[in-house]
Amino acid sequence: MTRVRSTIAAAAAFTAFIAFGAQAQTADRPGHAAIASAHTLATQAGFEVLGQGGNAFDAAVAVASTLSVVEPQSSGIGGGALFLLRRASDGKEVMIDARETAPAAVDLKDYLDANGEPDRDHALNGPLSAAIPGEPAGLVWIAKHYGRLPLSKSLAPAIRIAREGFQPDSRFLKELAERKDIVARYPASAALYLVNGEAPKQGWTFRTPDLARVLERIASQGNDGFYRGDLAKRLVDGVRAAGGNWSLDDLAKYEAKERPPLAFDYRGWHIVTAPPPSSGGIALAEMLNILSGYELGKLDRVHRVHLTVEAMRRAYRDRAEYLGDPDFVKMPVAELTSPLYAAGLRASIHPDKATPSDMLPGYMAPPVGTHTSHFSIIDKDGNLVSETQTVNYIFGSGFVAPGTGFVLNDEMDDFALVAGKPNVYGLVGNDNNAPKPGSRPLSSMTPSFVIGADKIGVIGTPGGSRIITMVLEGILAFVDGELPERFVANPRYHHQYLPDVISAEKGAFTPDEVKALEAMGHKVSESERRWGFMNAVTWDRKTGAMHAGSDPRGTSGSGVVK
C-alpha cells in the first residue's frame, strides 16, 4: 500500500507518442510497445530488455527491479507486489500475488501500547513492522513462467544501476529527509542513505553494491538466492538482532501465488483487475456496478460527483467489513461484485442528499482521528502488464539488514492490528484482516486492464487508501475518451467511508461546486496536498495509435511509446 504523496511535484515527467506505419498494425498486434513508470531509468530498463528480444513480462521484471534501486522510498525487493498479466497468444489473464506475509511468530501484543491501543512506532518503524518480502519470488515466477529471457538479462539493468549509481531526484531526497530520524536509528540504514548523519543534497550519487550482489544472487539462483542460504541467514540475523521476529523457516516457506483476476463489465467495457488479497478489485467492481445505473454523461458535475462519492462510501464500508486474505478468510465476493447487490445499494442513494457514513449499517466506527509504485506495459505483440509494488510507508520500515542494501517494508501496519482502529492511511478493518502466521495483509493496490471494442487501457497508481478511487476516476475518464497524457494528471477527489469527508486536491472543485456539495450534506476538505503517481498506457486497435502517460505529480516519471 502506498502513502499519499505530500508534495506538489514539478511536472518533469515526459510522455512520448510515436505514430507508426500501417504496415506494422493489425487488430491484435500493436507493432510497437508502450511503458509508463515512475522513473525514467526504469522505463529505459524495460525498453532495453524488450530490445534484447524480451516480451512485456521480461520488461516487467526489468522495470520492477530497477524501481527497487532508484525508488526505494516507494517499493523494492524488501516489499511486495501484485502483477496483473494478460498473454496475447492465448488470452490468459492472471494475477501473480507477491504480497508480503506475516511471520510465524507474529504476536498482536507486540503492536499494542500499555493501553491496548495500536503502537504506531512498532507498526511502522523497524524490523517488527516488516512482513516477509514477496517481490523477489514474484520476479522469479514471472521470468520462469511467462518471460522469454533468463533473469541474468532481465535483472541486468537494475544490477548495473545499483553498482554504478545514479543521482536521486528531488522527491527521493525530500522524502528521505522526512524519514531521516527513523533511518538514523539503524546503522546499516544510516550508512546506506545518510551522509554524515544527514539527508543528502541534490547532486549526491547513490550506489548500492550490496543490492547489486543480492540481485545477482537472484539472477543465478532464483528463489534460493533470496529465501535460502547466506542471504536468508543475513536477513534473519539482522532482523532478530534489532528486535524483530523472523525465522529462516518464514523465508523458506514463502511462495508467490497465481490467482484468477476479478473481471466484470461496465457499459460495454470489460474490466480485469486484482482479486483479494487486494481490496481494490472488489471495491472497483462495486463502485462501477453502482454507477452503471446512472447516465453519468448527462449529469451536471455536482450530481456526478455526489453519486460517485456515494458509490465510494458504500464500497469502502464493505471493504472494512468483509475483506481479508483469501487463503484464511471466506468472503462473499460473488455477492459484493453482483449487479443485483449494486442495485440494492443504488436504491439507498438519495439523488440530492449525502448519506452519513454512520447511518450505513454493520460496522464499528473508529475514534475521530503512502508509499508505492506502479507501472503499465503493452508490448509489440499485445501482451499486457499492470503492476503495483510497495514497501508501504515512505522508505518502509526504515530498516536495512546489514550487508543487504535494501530497506524492508512495514506492511504489518496493513493488517487490522486492532479491530476498528485506523492504520496510517485511516483505513479500518476487523478480524478478517488480523495478522495470522503466513497470512497476507489486505491491500488497496488495484492494477487493472480496461478492454473495449477498439481500445485497451492499462492503468494503476500508488496512493494508499486513495488508490482505488484514483483508478476508478482514471477508468471513467478513459471510458469517456480521455488519453492517458491527460487523465493521469486530472485533479482528484476521494471518499473512504471513514472519516466521513470528501478529500480533494486543490482545483478538483470550483468554489460553487464545493458549496453545492456541502448543501447536499457532504463535507469537503480541500488542500494543497496532491496524491498518487498514476502511470497508464493505451492502445487504439482501430487506428493503431498507442499512448503512454506518466503522472506529472512525480519528478522522474516516464511514459514512452516506441
C-alpha positions, -999 to +999 in steps of 0.1 A: +000+000+000+013+034-007+015+066+013-003+097+000+022+119-016+025+152+003+043+174-022+034+191-054+060+177-077+072+197-107+058+185-140+090+169-150+076+136-163+078+133-200+054+115-223+063+104-258+040+094-286+052+080-318+028+072-347+037+041-366+030+030-401+001+009-413+024-019-422+031-026-385-006-025-375-031-053-371-061-056-348-043-079-325-007-067-326+004-031-319+038-034-336+052-010-310+055-010-272+044+014-245+058+017-210+048+042-183+066+041-149+076+062-120+112+067-131+129+073-165+156+048-157+130+021-150+112+028-183+146+027-201+153-006-185+121-020-198+128-010-233+164-023-230+151-057-222+124-055-250+153-047-274+170-079-265+140-100-275+121-099-243+084-096-240+062-074-217+068-099-189+106-097-191+102-059-193+081-061-161+109-078-143+134-052-155+111-022-146+102-036-112+138-045-102+151-011-114+124+007-094+138-013-064+171+005-070+160+040-080+128+044-060+134+026-026+112+051-008+082+035-026+090-001-034+117-027-037+127-063-032+122-058+005+085-054-001+057-069-022+038-066-054+007-076-074+014-083-111-017-084-134-008-101-167-025-108-200-008-130-226-017-122-261-011-156-276-039-173-257-057-145-239-046-159-205-052-134-177-036-140-142-026-121-111+007-130-096+003-124-058+037-115-044+022-098-013+041-100+019+032-125+047+032-122+085+060-142+102+050-173+122+060-156+155+036-127+149+021-116+183-005-088+184+007-077+218+039-065+201+019-038+183-001-025+213+008+001+239+001-002+276-035+010+270-042-016+243-041+010+215-020+005+183+016+013+189+023+033+158+061+031+162+062-007+163+037-009+135+055+015+111+092+016+121+119-010+125+120-048+120+088-056+139+069-037+113+083-058+084+065-088+069+082-114+048+090-099+013+073-113-017+086-093-047+117-114-053+095-145-056+072-127-080+100-117-103+113-152-104+079-167-111+072-143-140+105-149-156+102-186-153+065-190-165+059-160-188+091-144-199+114-153-228+147-142-212+168-155-183+169-134-151+205-126-158+193-104-187+161-090-173+178-081-140+209-067-157+198-030-159+190-029-122+223-046-113+242-021-134+225+009-119+228-004-084+266-008-088+274+023-109+249+046-091+226+074-101+216+108-089+183+107-070+156+132-079+142+159-056+113+136-045+136+109-033+157+134-014+127+152+002+111+120+013+144+107+027+146+139+047+111+132+061+122+098+074+157+108+084+152+103+121+139+068+116+166+058+092+192+071+116+181+046+142+197+017+123+234+017+115+231-001+081+202+022+071+221+053+081+253+041+062+233+035+031+210+066+029+226+094+050+257+114+046+274+123+079+241+116+096+221+140+074+199+136+044+219+141+012+215+170-011+209+173-048+239+160-068+245+131-045+253+098-063+235+068-047+252+035-051+240+002-036+267-025-043+251-048-017+218-047-036+236-054-068+250-085-053+216-096-040+201-092-074+230-112-089+222-140-065+185-140-075+196-139-112+218-170-108+199-190-081+163-179-084+143-180-052+171-198-033+193-168-038+169-147-016+149-171+005+175-196+015+213-197+021+236-170+031+213-140+023+184-155+042+206-160+072+219-124+070+183-111+068+171-132+098+201-124+119+198-087+111+161-086+119+163-105+151+193-086+164+173-054+160+142-068+178+123-085+150+108-120+149+116-135+115+129-171+111+147-189+083+115-211+080+094-179+073+116-171+043+119-207+031+081-212+031+073-180+011+058-185-023+043-163-049+008-174-059-012-173-091-048-161-086-075-157-112-082-120-117-115-104-109-134-095-142-167-077-148-183-055-174-192-018-172-213-002-200-197-023-228-162-023-213-145-053-198-126-046-167-099-070-154-085-062-120-069-075-088-087-101-066-080-105-028-057-100-010-062-068-029-094-050-018-092-028-049-108-050-074-139-058-054-143-022-044-138-011-080-164-036-092-189-025-066-184+012-074-187+007-112-217-016-108-235+011-088-226+038-112-236+017-142-272+025-133-268+062-140-262+082-172-232+100-158-225+118-190-259+135-189-255+148-153-240+181-141-207+179-124-220+182-089-245+154-092-219+132-109-195+137-081-223+132-055-232+098-069-196+088-074-189+097-037-219+077-026-206+047-045-171+051-029-186+054+005-205+021+002-176+002-013-152+012+014-177+003+040-178-032+026-140-033+024-138-027+061-165-053+069-157-083+047-123-085+031-090-102+040-066-129+028-085-154+007-063-182+020-075-175+055-109-158+052-141-168+034-155-137+017-188-130-001-170-120-033-198-131-057-224-111-037-202-080-034-195-079-071-230-087-082-250-062-102-280-072-081-262-062-049-252-029-065-288-023-075-298-026-038-270-002-028-280+022-056-316+023-042-302+036-009-286+066-025-306+098-024-302+118-057-297+151-039-285+142-003-254+127+012-257+095+033-239+100+066-214+071+069-226+064+105-260+056+090-247+027+070-252-005+089-229-031+103-195-016+111-179-002+142-168+034+138-132+043+148-124+072+171-121+106+153-089+108+144+017+062+011+042+045-004+040+025-036+049+025-073+030+015-104+039+008-140+020-002-171+033-020-202+019-031-236+045-048-259+045-050-297+027-084-296-001-071-274+009-086-241-002-065-211+012-059-176-002-037-149+019-039-118+018-022-084+046-027-059+052-013-024+071-011+008+041+006+023+051+038+041+080+062+030+112+040+029+091+012+045+103+003+080+134+024+076+154-007+085+182-022+064+197-055+075+235-052+074+250-063+041+218-064+021+215-029+006+177-026+006+150-014+030+124-037+044+087-030+042+064-020+071+034-040+059+024-052+093+005-019+095-017-030+067-032-056+090-060-047+113-039-048+144-068-036+165-103-041+150-119-007+142-088+013+147-074+031+117-040+024+102-016+050+089-039+057+059-070+060+081-084+026+069-102+004+094-107-033+094-118-062+116-106-097+125-108-108+088-077-087+083-060-096+116-024-110+112-020-147+113+012-167+107+017-167+069-013-145+061-011-116+037-024-081+046-053-066+028-041-042+001-055-013-019-033-019-049-056-020-080-036-029-112-063-030-139-070-036-176-098-018-194-108-036-226-133-022-251-143-030-286-115-009-301-094+003-272-073-012-244-061+007-213-036-005-187-038+016-155-028+017-119-013+041-093+001+044-058-017+064-033-025+044-001-062+042+007-068+065-023-055+040-049-089+025-056-108+058-061-080+071-083-082+040-105-120+045-106-116+081-118-089+071-143-112+044-158-142+067-160-120+093-178-106+067-202-141+054-210-152+090-217-124+092-243-096+109-225-060+100-233-035+089-206-014+120-210-044+139-197-062+116-172-031+108-152-029+145-144-066+152-136-073+167-101-086+140-078-112+135-050-118+107-026-141+093+000-133+062+020-164+058+043-145+068+074-136+096+081-169+109+065-153+136+043-146+142+007-108+148+003-100+169-027-069+181-044-067+219-050-086+226-082-107+194-081-138+216-075-148+251-081-160+272-051-196+269-064-192+231-067-180+229-031-210+250-019-234+227-038-218+195-024-220+210+011-256+219+005-262+182-002-247+173+032-212+164+021-181+176+040-154+187+016-118+191+026-096+208+000-058+212+005-025+218-013-017+181-009-017+161-041-016+123-042-008+094-064+016+088-093-006+072-120+011+055-149-011+043-178-007+032-214-034+027-240-038+011-274-064+020-300-067-011-320-088+006-347-062+033-356-031+016-342-023+046-320-006+040-287-002+065-258+017+065-225+011+089-197+032+094-165+017+115-138+032+150-136+029+148-098+062+129-099+096+143-108+112+115-128+082+096-143+084+084-178+058+074-203+072+063-237+059+046-269+084+033-294 
